[in-house]
Amino acid sequence: MSVKKVFCLISALFLTEQAVFCFGGRAPQVAVGFINYYGNAPVEFAGFETVDGYVYTLQVEEGSKFTLKDIEAEQGNMLELTGQIDNSQKNGFQILKDGVFIVSDWKKL
């Protein structure tokens, strides 16, 4: 192969990788733990404490077939959440120390 063909091939692979990453190419993350409530009424909110000691505020992915109330109803049960962690909202109002876990799927263990 000529140097020109090799360069074009490497460039095409790099651009494909970047396109996949930009359009949601990150693998979903899985967290196992329990629902806890934080704050005082009337501004209490649900959070999720993992078995590893991480603490996240919960949000549900747009377009999901379930609501946050469905997940909150399982307080006291061990859950497995699948989704993405959003660290960009740290230190905001009703945001716990490890960020926001945006839930795309969940199940009771």
C-alpha distances in whole Angstrom, upper triangle without the diagonal:
4,7,8,6,7,10,11,11,13,15,16,16,19,21,21,23,25,26,27,29,31,32,34,31,33,35,38,41,43,47,50,53,56,58,60,62,62,64,68,69,69,65,64,61,59,56,54,54,52,53,50,53,51,53,51,53,52,51,50,47,48,48,49,51,53,55,56,59,58,56,59,61,60,61,62,59,56,53,50,48,44,43,42,43,44,45,45,49,50,54,54,58,58,54,54,53,49,49,49,47,46,47,45,47,49,51,55,54
4,5,5,6,9,10,11,13,14,16,17,19,20,21,23,25,26,28,29,31,32,34,32,34,36,39,42,45,48,51,55,58,59,61,63,63,65,68,70,69,65,65,61,59,57,55,55,53,54,52,54,52,53,52,54,53,52,51,48,48,49,50,52,54,56,57,60,59,57,60,63,61,62,63,61,58,55,51,49,46,44,42,44,44,45,45,48,50,53,54,57,58,54,55,53,50,49,49,48,47,48,46,48,51,53,56,56
4,6,5,6,9,10,11,12,14,15,16,18,20,21,23,24,26,27,29,31,33,30,32,34,38,40,43,46,50,53,56,57,59,60,60,62,66,67,67,63,62,59,57,55,53,53,51,52,49,51,49,51,50,51,51,50,49,46,47,48,49,51,53,55,55,59,58,56,59,61,60,61,62,59,56,53,50,48,44,42,41,42,42,42,42,46,47,50,51,55,55,52,52,50,47,46,47,46,45,46,45,47,49,52,55,55
4,6,5,6,9,10,11,12,14,15,17,18,20,21,23,25,26,27,29,31,29,31,34,37,40,43,46,49,53,55,56,58,60,59,61,65,66,65,62,61,58,56,54,52,53,51,52,50,52,49,51,49,50,50,48,48,44,45,46,47,50,52,53,54,57,56,55,58,60,59,60,61,59,56,53,49,47,43,42,40,41,41,41,41,45,46,50,50,54,54,51,51,50,47,46,46,45,44,45,44,46,49,51,54,54
4,5,5,6,9,10,11,12,14,15,17,18,20,21,23,25,26,27,29,27,30,32,35,38,41,44,47,51,54,55,57,58,58,61,64,65,64,61,60,57,55,53,51,52,49,50,48,50,48,50,48,49,48,47,46,43,43,44,45,48,50,51,52,55,54,53,56,58,57,58,59,57,54,51,47,45,41,40,38,40,40,41,41,44,46,49,50,53,53,50,51,49,46,45,45,44,43,44,42,44,46,49,52,52
4,5,5,6,9,10,11,12,14,15,17,18,20,21,23,24,26,28,25,28,29,33,35,38,42,45,48,51,52,54,56,56,58,62,63,63,59,58,55,53,50,49,49,47,48,45,47,45,47,46,47,46,45,44,41,42,43,44,46,48,50,50,54,53,51,54,56,55,56,57,55,51,49,45,43,39,38,36,37,38,38,39,42,44,47,48,51,51,48,48,47,43,43,43,42,41,42,40,42,45,47,50,50
4,5,5,6,9,10,11,12,14,15,17,18,20,21,23,25,27,24,27,29,32,35,38,41,44,48,51,51,53,55,54,57,60,61,61,57,56,53,51,49,47,48,46,47,45,46,44,46,44,46,45,44,43,40,41,42,43,46,48,49,49,53,52,50,53,55,54,55,56,54,51,48,44,42,39,37,35,36,36,36,36,40,41,45,46,49,49,46,46,45,42,41,41,40,39,41,39,41,44,47,50,50
4,6,5,6,9,10,11,12,14,15,16,18,20,21,23,25,23,26,28,31,34,37,41,44,47,50,51,53,54,54,56,59,61,60,56,56,52,51,48,47,48,46,47,45,47,44,46,44,45,44,42,42,38,39,39,41,44,46,47,48,51,50,49,52,54,53,54,56,53,50,47,44,41,38,36,34,35,35,36,36,39,41,45,45,48,49,46,46,45,42,40,40,39,38,39,38,40,43,45,49,49
4,5,5,6,9,10,11,12,14,15,17,19,20,21,23,21,24,25,29,32,35,38,41,45,48,49,51,52,52,55,58,59,59,55,54,51,49,47,45,46,43,45,43,45,42,44,42,43,42,41,40,37,37,38,39,42,44,45,46,49,48,47,50,52,51,52,53,51,48,45,41,39,35,34,32,34,34,35,35,39,40,44,45,48,48,44,45,44,40,39,39,38,37,37,36,37,40,43,46,46
4,5,5,6,9,10,11,12,14,16,17,18,20,22,19,22,24,27,30,33,36,39,43,46,46,49,50,50,52,56,57,56,53,52,49,47,44,43,43,41,42,40,42,39,41,40,41,40,39,38,35,36,37,38,41,43,44,44,48,47,45,48,50,49,50,51,49,46,43,39,37,34,32,30,31,32,32,32,36,38,41,42,45,45,42,42,41,37,36,36,36,35,36,34,36,39,41,45,45
4,5,5,6,9,10,11,12,14,16,17,19,21,19,21,24,27,30,33,36,40,43,45,46,48,49,49,51,54,56,55,51,51,47,46,44,42,43,41,43,40,42,39,41,39,40,39,38,37,34,35,36,37,40,42,43,43,47,46,45,47,50,49,50,51,49,46,43,39,37,33,31,29,31,30,31,31,34,36,40,40,43,44,41,41,40,37,35,35,35,34,35,33,36,39,41,45,45
4,5,5,6,9,10,11,12,14,15,17,19,17,20,22,26,28,32,35,39,42,44,45,47,49,48,51,54,55,54,51,50,46,45,43,41,42,40,42,40,42,39,40,38,39,38,37,36,32,33,33,35,38,40,41,42,45,44,43,46,48,47,48,50,48,45,41,38,36,32,30,28,30,30,31,31,34,36,40,40,43,43,40,41,40,37,35,35,34,32,33,32,34,37,40,43,43
4,6,5,6,9,10,11,12,14,16,17,15,17,19,23,25,29,32,35,39,42,42,45,46,46,48,52,53,52,49,48,44,43,40,39,39,37,39,37,39,36,38,36,37,36,35,34,31,32,32,33,36,38,39,40,43,42,41,43,46,45,46,47,45,42,39,35,33,29,27,26,28,28,29,29,33,34,38,39,42,42,38,39,38,34,33,33,31,30,31,29,31,34,37,40,40
4,5,5,6,9,10,11,12,15,16,14,16,19,22,24,28,31,35,38,40,41,43,44,44,46,50,51,50,47,46,43,41,39,37,38,36,37,35,37,34,36,34,35,35,33,33,30,30,32,33,36,37,38,39,42,41,40,42,45,44,45,46,44,41,38,34,32,28,26,24,26,26,26,27,30,32,35,36,39,39,36,36,35,32,31,31,30,29,30,29,31,34,37,40,40
4,5,5,6,9,10,11,12,15,13,16,19,22,25,28,31,35,38,40,41,43,44,44,46,49,50,49,46,45,42,40,38,37,38,36,38,36,38,35,36,34,35,34,32,31,28,29,30,31,34,36,37,37,41,40,39,42,44,43,44,46,44,41,38,35,32,28,26,24,25,25,26,26,29,31,35,35,38,38,35,36,35,32,30,30,29,28,29,28,30,33,36,40,40
4,5,5,6,9,10,11,13,11,14,17,20,23,26,29,33,36,39,39,41,43,43,45,48,49,48,45,44,41,39,37,35,37,35,37,35,37,34,35,33,34,32,31,30,26,27,27,29,31,33,35,35,39,38,37,40,42,41,42,44,42,39,36,32,30,26,24,22,24,24,26,26,29,31,35,35,38,38,35,36,35,32,30,29,28,26,27,25,28,31,34,37,38
4,5,5,6,9,10,11,9,11,14,17,20,23,27,30,33,36,36,39,40,40,42,46,47,46,43,42,38,36,34,33,34,32,33,31,33,30,32,30,31,30,29,28,25,26,27,28,31,32,33,34,37,36,35,37,40,39,40,41,39,36,33,30,27,24,21,20,21,22,23,23,27,29,32,33,36,35,32,33,32,28,27,26,25,24,25,24,26,29,32,35,35
4,5,5,6,9,10,9,11,15,18,20,24,27,30,33,36,36,38,39,39,41,44,45,44,41,40,37,35,33,32,33,31,34,32,33,30,31,29,30,29,27,27,24,25,26,27,30,32,33,33,37,36,34,37,40,39,40,41,39,37,33,30,27,24,21,19,20,20,21,21,24,26,30,30,33,34,30,31,30,27,25,25,24,23,25,23,26,29,32,35,36
4,5,5,6,9,8,12,15,17,20,24,27,31,33,36,36,38,39,39,41,44,45,44,40,40,36,35,33,32,34,32,34,33,34,31,32,29,30,28,26,25,22,22,24,25,28,30,31,32,35,35,33,36,39,38,39,41,39,37,33,30,27,23,21,19,21,20,22,22,25,27,31,31,33,33,31,32,31,28,26,25,24,22,24,22,25,28,31,35,36
4,6,5,7,5,9,11,14,17,21,24,27,30,33,33,35,37,37,39,42,43,42,39,38,34,33,31,30,31,29,31,30,32,29,29,27,28,26,24,23,20,21,22,23,26,27,29,29,33,32,30,33,36,35,36,38,36,33,30,26,24,20,18,16,18,19,21,21,24,26,30,30,32,32,29,30,30,26,24,23,22,20,21,19,22,25,28,31,32
4,6,6,4,6,10,13,15,19,22,26,28,31,31,33,34,34,36,40,41,40,37,36,32,30,28,27,28,27,29,27,29,26,26,24,25,24,22,22,19,20,22,22,26,27,28,28,32,31,29,32,35,34,35,36,34,32,28,25,22,19,16,14,16,16,17,18,21,23,27,27,29,29,26,27,26,23,21,20,19,18,20,18,21,24,27,30,31
4,6,7,9,12,15,17,21,24,27,30,32,31,33,34,34,36,39,40,39,35,35,31,30,28,28,29,28,31,29,30,27,27,24,25,24,22,21,18,19,20,22,25,27,27,27,31,31,29,32,35,34,35,37,36,33,30,27,23,20,17,15,16,15,17,17,20,22,26,25,28,28,26,27,26,23,21,20,20,18,20,19,22,25,28,32,33
4,6,9,12,13,17,20,23,26,29,31,30,32,33,34,35,38,39,38,35,34,31,29,28,27,29,28,31,29,30,27,27,24,24,23,20,19,16,16,17,19,22,24,25,25,29,29,27,30,33,32,34,36,34,32,28,25,22,18,15,14,16,16,18,18,20,23,27,26,28,28,26,27,27,24,22,20,19,17,18,16,19,23,26,30,31
4,6,8,10,13,16,19,23,25,27,27,29,30,31,33,36,36,36,33,32,28,26,25,24,25,24,27,26,27,24,24,21,21,20,18,17,13,14,16,17,20,21,22,23,26,26,24,27,30,29,30,32,30,28,25,21,18,15,12,10,13,13,16,16,19,21,25,24,26,26,23,24,24,21,19,17,16,14,15,13,16,19,23,26,27
4,6,9,12,16,19,22,25,28,28,30,32,32,35,38,39,38,35,34,30,28,26,25,26,24,26,25,27,24,25,22,23,22,20,19,16,18,19,19,22,23,25,25,29,28,26,29,31,30,31,33,31,28,25,21,19,15,13,11,14,15,17,18,21,23,26,27,29,28,25,26,25,22,20,19,17,16,17,15,17,20,23,27,27
4,6,9,12,16,19,22,24,25,27,29,29,32,35,36,36,33,31,28,25,23,21,23,21,23,21,23,20,21,19,20,19,18,17,15,17,19,19,22,22,23,23,27,26,24,26,29,28,29,30,28,25,22,19,16,13,10,9,11,12,14,16,18,20,24,24,27,26,23,23,22,19,17,16,14,13,14,13,16,18,21,24,25
4,6,10,13,16,20,22,23,26,28,29,32,35,36,36,33,31,27,25,22,20,21,19,21,20,22,19,20,18,20,18,18,17,15,18,19,18,20,21,22,22,25,24,22,25,27,25,27,28,26,23,19,16,14,10,9,8,11,13,16,18,20,21,25,25,27,26,23,23,22,19,18,16,14,13,13,12,13,16,18,21,22
4,7,10,13,16,19,20,22,24,25,28,32,33,33,30,28,24,21,19,17,18,16,18,18,19,17,17,15,17,15,15,14,12,15,16,15,17,18,19,18,22,20,18,21,23,22,23,24,22,19,16,12,10,6,5,6,9,12,15,17,18,20,23,23,25,23,21,20,20,17,16,14,11,10,10,9,10,12,15,18,18
4,7,10,13,16,17,20,22,23,26,29,31,31,28,26,22,19,17,14,15,12,14,14,16,13,14,13,15,14,14,14,13,17,18,17,19,18,19,18,21,20,17,20,22,20,21,22,20,17,14,10,8,6,5,6,7,11,13,16,17,18,21,22,24,22,19,18,18,14,14,12,9,10,9,10,10,11,14,16,17
4,7,10,13,15,18,20,22,25,28,30,30,27,25,21,18,15,12,13,10,12,12,14,12,13,13,15,13,14,14,14,18,19,17,18,17,18,17,20,18,15,18,20,17,18,19,16,13,10,7,6,5,7,8,10,13,16,19,19,19,23,23,24,22,19,18,18,15,15,13,10,11,9,10,9,9,11,13,13
4,7,10,12,14,17,19,22,25,27,28,25,22,19,15,12,9,9,6,8,9,11,9,10,10,13,12,14,14,15,19,21,18,19,18,18,16,18,17,14,15,18,15,15,16,14,10,8,6,5,7,8,10,10,14,15,19,19,18,21,22,23,20,17,15,16,12,13,12,9,11,10,12,11,9,11,12,12
4,7,10,13,16,18,22,25,27,28,25,22,19,15,13,9,8,5,6,8,10,10,11,12,14,13,16,16,18,21,23,20,20,18,18,16,18,17,13,15,16,13,13,13,11,7,6,4,6,9,12,13,13,17,18,22,21,21,23,24,24,21,19,17,17,15,16,15,12,14,12,14,12,10,10,10,9
4,7,10,13,15,19,22,24,25,23,19,16,13,10,7,6,4,5,8,9,9,9,11,13,12,15,16,19,22,24,21,21,19,18,16,17,16,12,13,14,11,10,10,8,5,6,7,8,12,14,15,15,18,19,22,21,20,22,23,23,19,18,15,16,14,15,15,12,15,13,16,14,11,11,10,10
4,6,10,13,17,19,20,22,20,16,14,10,8,6,5,6,8,11,11,11,10,11,12,11,15,16,19,22,24,20,21,18,17,14,14,14,10,10,11,9,7,7,6,5,6,9,10,14,15,17,16,19,20,23,21,20,22,22,21,18,17,14,16,15,16,15,13,15,14,17,15,12,12,10,10
4,7,10,14,16,17,18,16,13,10,7,6,5,6,9,11,14,13,12,10,10,10,9,12,14,17,20,22,19,19,16,14,11,11,12,8,7,9,7,5,7,8,8,8,11,11,14,16,17,16,18,19,22,20,19,20,20,19,15,15,13,15,15,15,13,12,14,13,16,15,12,13,11,13
4,7,10,12,14,16,14,10,8,6,5,6,7,10,13,15,13,12,9,10,10,10,14,16,19,22,24,22,22,19,16,13,13,14,11,9,11,10,7,8,11,11,12,14,14,17,18,19,18,19,20,22,19,18,18,18,17,13,13,11,14,14,15,14,14,16,16,19,18,16,16,15,16
4,7,9,10,12,10,6,6,5,6,8,10,14,16,18,15,14,11,11,10,11,14,16,20,22,24,22,23,19,16,13,13,15,12,9,12,12,9,11,14,15,15,17,17,20,20,20,19,19,20,22,19,18,17,17,15,11,12,11,14,15,15,14,15,17,17,20,20,18,19,18,20
4,7,9,11,9,5,5,6,7,10,11,15,17,18,15,14,11,11,9,11,14,18,21,23,26,24,25,22,19,15,15,18,15,12,15,16,13,15,17,18,18,20,19,21,21,21,19,19,19,20,17,15,14,14,12,8,10,9,12,14,14,14,15,17,18,22,22,21,22,21,23
4,7,8,6,4,7,9,10,13,15,18,21,22,19,17,14,14,12,14,16,20,23,25,28,26,27,24,21,17,17,20,18,15,18,19,16,18,21,21,22,23,22,25,24,24,21,21,20,21,18,16,14,14,11,8,11,11,13,16,16,16,18,20,21,25,25,24,25,25,27
4,6,6,5,8,11,13,16,18,22,24,25,22,21,17,17,15,17,19,22,25,27,29,28,29,25,22,18,18,21,20,16,19,20,17,19,22,23,24,26,25,28,27,27,25,24,24,24,21,20,18,16,13,11,14,14,17,20,19,19,21,23,24,27,28,26,27,27,28
3,5,5,9,12,15,18,20,24,26,28,25,23,20,19,16,18,19,22,25,26,28,27,28,24,21,18,17,20,19,16,18,20,17,20,23,24,25,27,26,28,28,28,26,25,26,26,22,22,20,18,15,13,16,17,20,22,22,21,22,23,24,27,28,26,28,27,29
4,6,9,12,15,19,21,25,28,29,26,25,21,20,17,17,18,21,24,25,27,26,27,24,20,17,16,20,20,16,18,21,19,21,24,26,26,28,26,29,28,28,26,25,26,26,22,22,20,18,14,12,16,17,21,23,22,21,22,23,24,27,28,27,28,28,30
4,6,10,13,16,19,22,25,26,23,22,18,16,13,15,16,18,22,23,25,24,26,22,19,16,15,19,18,15,18,20,18,21,23,24,24,26,24,26,25,24,23,21,22,22,18,18,16,14,10,8,12,14,17,19,18,17,19,20,21,24,26,25,27,26,29
4,7,10,13,15,19,22,23,20,19,15,14,11,12,14,17,21,22,24,23,24,21,17,14,14,17,16,12,15,17,14,17,20,21,20,22,21,23,23,23,21,20,21,21,18,17,16,14,11,8,11,12,16,18,17,16,17,18,19,23,23,22,24,23,25
4,7,10,13,16,20,21,18,16,13,11,8,9,11,13,17,19,21,20,21,18,14,11,11,14,12,10,13,14,12,15,17,18,17,19,17,20,19,19,18,17,18,19,16,15,15,13,11,7,9,10,14,15,14,12,13,15,15,19,20,18,20,20,23
4,7,10,13,16,18,16,14,11,9,7,7,9,12,15,18,20,18,19,15,12,9,9,12,9,7,11,11,9,12,14,15,14,15,14,17,16,17,16,16,17,19,16,16,16,15,13,9,10,10,13,14,13,11,11,13,13,16,17,15,17,17,19
4,7,10,13,14,12,10,7,6,4,6,9,12,15,18,21,18,20,17,14,11,12,14,10,9,13,12,10,12,14,13,12,14,12,15,14,15,13,14,15,17,14,14,14,14,13,9,9,7,10,11,10,9,9,11,12,16,16,14,16,16,18
4,6,10,11,10,8,6,5,6,7,10,13,15,19,21,18,20,17,15,12,13,14,10,10,13,11,10,11,12,10,9,10,9,12,13,13,12,14,15,17,16,15,16,16,16,13,11,9,11,10,10,9,8,11,11,14,14,12,14,13,15
4,7,8,6,6,4,7,9,10,14,16,19,22,24,22,23,20,19,15,17,17,13,13,15,13,11,12,12,10,10,11,11,14,15,15,13,15,16,19,17,16,17,18,18,15,13,10,11,10,12,12,11,14,14,17,17,14,15,15,15
4,5,5,5,6,8,11,12,15,17,19,23,25,22,23,21,20,17,19,18,15,15,17,15,13,13,12,9,9,9,10,12,14,14,13,16,16,20,19,17,19,20,21,18,15,13,13,11,13,13,11,14,14,17,16,14,14,14,13
4,5,8,10,12,15,16,19,20,22,26,28,25,26,23,23,20,22,21,17,17,19,16,15,13,12,9,10,10,12,15,16,17,16,19,19,23,22,20,22,24,24,21,19,16,15,14,16,16,15,18,17,19,18,16,15,14,13
4,6,9,12,15,17,20,21,23,27,29,26,28,25,25,22,24,23,20,20,22,19,18,17,16,13,13,13,14,15,17,17,15,18,17,21,21,19,21,23,24,21,18,15,14,12,15,16,15,18,18,20,20,18,18,18,16
4,7,10,13,15,19,21,23,27,29,27,28,26,24,21,23,23,19,19,21,19,17,16,16,14,14,14,15,17,18,17,15,17,16,20,19,17,18,20,21,18,16,12,11,10,13,15,14,18,18,21,21,19,19,19,18
4,7,10,12,16,18,20,23,26,24,26,23,22,19,21,22,18,18,21,19,17,17,17,15,14,14,13,15,15,14,11,13,13,16,15,13,15,17,18,16,13,9,8,6,9,11,11,14,15,18,19,17,19,19,18
4,7,10,13,16,18,22,24,22,24,21,20,16,18,19,16,15,18,17,15,16,16,14,14,14,13,15,15,14,11,12,12,15,14,11,13,14,15,12,10,6,6,6,8,9,9,13,14,17,18,17,18,18,19
4,6,9,12,15,18,21,19,21,19,17,14,16,17,14,14,17,16,15,16,17,15,14,13,11,13,12,11,8,9,10,13,11,10,12,12,13,10,7,5,7,5,5,5,6,9,11,15,16,15,17,18,19
4,7,10,13,16,19,17,19,17,14,11,14,15,12,12,16,16,14,17,17,16,15,15,12,14,13,12,10,10,11,12,10,10,11,11,10,7,6,5,9,8,6,5,6,9,10,14,15,15,18,18,20
4,7,10,13,15,14,16,13,11,8,11,12,9,10,13,13,13,16,16,15,13,13,10,11,10,11,10,10,12,14,12,13,14,13,13,10,9,9,12,11,9,6,5,6,7,11,12,12,15,16,18
4,7,9,12,11,13,11,9,7,11,12,10,11,14,15,15,19,18,18,15,14,11,12,10,10,10,10,13,14,12,14,16,14,14,11,11,12,15,13,11,7,6,5,6,9,11,12,15,17,20
4,6,9,7,10,8,7,6,10,10,9,11,14,15,16,19,18,18,15,14,11,10,9,10,12,12,15,16,15,17,19,17,17,15,14,16,18,17,14,10,8,5,5,6,9,10,14,16,19
4,6,6,9,9,9,10,13,13,13,15,17,18,19,22,21,20,17,15,12,10,8,9,11,12,15,16,15,18,21,19,19,18,16,18,20,18,15,11,9,6,6,5,9,11,15,18,21
4,6,9,10,10,11,14,15,15,17,19,20,22,25,24,24,20,19,15,14,12,13,15,14,18,18,17,20,23,20,20,19,19,21,23,21,18,14,13,9,9,8,12,14,18,21,24
4,7,9,10,12,15,14,15,18,20,21,23,26,25,24,21,19,16,15,13,15,18,18,21,21,21,24,26,24,24,23,22,24,26,24,21,18,16,12,11,9,11,14,18,21,24
4,5,7,10,12,11,12,15,16,17,20,23,21,21,17,16,13,12,11,14,16,17,21,22,21,24,26,24,24,22,21,23,25,23,20,17,14,11,9,7,8,11,14,17,20
4,7,10,12,10,12,15,15,16,19,22,20,20,17,16,14,14,14,17,20,21,24,25,24,27,29,27,26,24,24,25,28,26,23,19,17,14,11,9,9,11,13,16,19
4,7,8,6,8,11,12,13,16,19,17,18,15,15,13,13,14,16,18,20,23,24,23,25,27,25,24,21,21,22,25,23,21,18,15,13,10,9,9,9,11,14,17
4,5,5,7,9,10,12,14,18,17,18,15,15,13,14,14,16,18,18,22,23,21,23,24,22,21,18,19,20,23,22,19,16,14,12,10,10,11,11,13,15,18
4,5,5,6,9,10,12,15,15,16,13,14,12,14,13,15,16,17,19,21,18,20,21,19,18,15,15,16,20,19,17,13,12,10,9,11,11,11,13,14,18
4,5,5,6,9,10,14,14,16,14,16,14,17,17,19,20,20,23,24,22,23,24,22,20,17,18,19,22,21,20,16,15,14,12,14,14,13,14,14,18
4,6,5,7,10,13,13,14,12,14,13,15,16,19,20,21,24,25,23,25,26,24,23,20,20,20,23,22,21,18,16,14,12,13,11,10,11,11,15
4,5,6,8,11,10,11,9,10,10,12,13,16,17,19,21,23,21,22,23,22,21,18,18,17,20,19,18,15,13,12,10,11,10,8,9,9,13
4,5,6,9,10,12,10,13,12,15,16,18,18,20,22,24,21,22,22,21,19,16,16,16,19,19,18,15,14,14,12,15,14,11,12,12,15
4,6,9,9,12,11,14,14,17,19,21,22,23,25,27,25,25,26,25,23,19,20,20,23,23,22,19,17,17,15,17,15,12,12,11,14
4,6,6,8,8,11,12,15,18,20,21,23,25,27,25,25,26,26,24,20,21,20,22,21,21,19,17,17,14,16,14,11,10,8,11
4,6,8,9,12,13,17,19,21,21,22,24,26,24,24,24,24,22,18,19,18,20,20,20,18,16,17,16,18,16,13,12,10,12
4,7,9,13,15,18,21,23,22,25,26,29,27,26,26,26,25,21,21,19,21,21,22,20,19,20,18,20,18,15,13,10,11
4,6,10,12,16,19,21,21,24,26,29,27,26,28,27,26,23,22,20,22,21,22,20,18,19,17,18,16,12,10,7,7
4,7,10,13,16,19,19,22,24,27,26,25,26,27,26,22,21,19,21,19,20,19,16,18,15,17,14,11,9,6,6
4,6,10,13,16,16,19,21,24,23,23,25,25,25,21,20,18,20,18,18,16,13,14,12,13,11,7,6,5,5
4,7,10,13,14,18,20,23,22,22,25,25,25,22,20,19,20,17,17,15,12,13,10,11,8,6,5,6,7
4,7,10,11,14,17,20,19,20,22,22,23,20,18,17,18,15,15,12,9,9,6,8,6,4,7,9,10
4,7,10,13,16,19,19,20,23,23,23,21,19,18,19,16,15,13,9,8,6,6,5,6,9,12,13
4,7,10,13,15,16,17,20,20,21,19,17,17,18,14,13,10,7,5,5,5,7,9,12,15,17
4,6,10,12,13,14,18,18,19,18,15,15,16,12,10,8,6,5,7,8,10,12,16,18,20
4,6,9,10,11,14,15,17,15,12,12,12,9,7,6,5,6,9,11,13,14,18,20,21
4,6,7,8,12,12,14,14,11,11,11,9,6,5,6,7,11,13,16,17,21,23,24
4,5,6,9,11,14,14,10,10,9,7,5,7,9,11,14,17,19,20,23,25,26
4,6,9,9,13,14,10,12,11,10,7,9,11,12,16,18,21,23,26,28,29
4,7,6,9,10,7,9,10,9,6,7,11,12,15,18,21,22,25,27,29
4,6,9,9,6,7,7,7,5,8,11,13,17,20,22,23,26,27,28
4,7,8,6,7,7,9,8,10,14,16,20,23,25,25,28,29,30
4,6,5,8,9,11,9,10,14,15,19,22,24,25,28,29,31
4,5,9,11,13,11,11,15,16,19,22,25,25,27,28,30
4,6,10,12,10,10,13,14,17,20,22,22,24,25,27
4,7,8,6,7,10,12,15,19,20,20,23,24,26
4,6,6,7,10,13,15,19,20,20,22,22,24
4,6,9,11,15,17,21,22,22,24,24,25
4,7,9,12,15,18,19,19,21,22,23
4,7,10,13,16,18,18,21,22,23
4,6,9,13,15,15,18,20,22
4,6,9,11,12,15,17,18
4,7,9,11,14,17,19
4,6,7,11,14,16
4,7,11,14,17
4,7,11,13
4,7,10
4,6
4
